């Protein structure tokens, strides 16, 4: 029971931080294309 309460509180704290901090950093565009190695598939 105590572990369940702890997990719910931890999840609520993470969601609170994510909703507060989410989207605050400006998006960075890729200016130069990146060459990817050929894959053997």
N, C-alpha and C positions, 0 to 999 in steps of 0.2 A: 504494500500500500504506500509506504513512504517513498519507494523508488518511483512509483507512478506519479506521485505528486512532484517529486524532484524533476522528472522528465518533462512534465507539463510546464513547470516553471521555467526550465531551461529553454524549452521550445518557445514559450511566450517571450522570454528575454531576447532570444535570437531574432524572432520576428519583429520585435520592437526596434532593435538596433537596425535591422535590414530596412524596415519601413522609414526610419529616420534618416539613414545614411544613403539609401538607395537612390540612384539617379543624380546625386549631387556632383559627381565628377563629370566634367565635360567629355563628350565623346571625341575620340581621336580617329581621324580618317587615315586609311592606308594610302600613302602618297606614292610609294614605289611598289611595283608588283614584285612578288617573291616567286622565284623559280623553285618548283617542287621537284624532288628527285623522282625519276620514273620508278613505278612499282612493278614488281613481278607478280602479276595475279592472273 
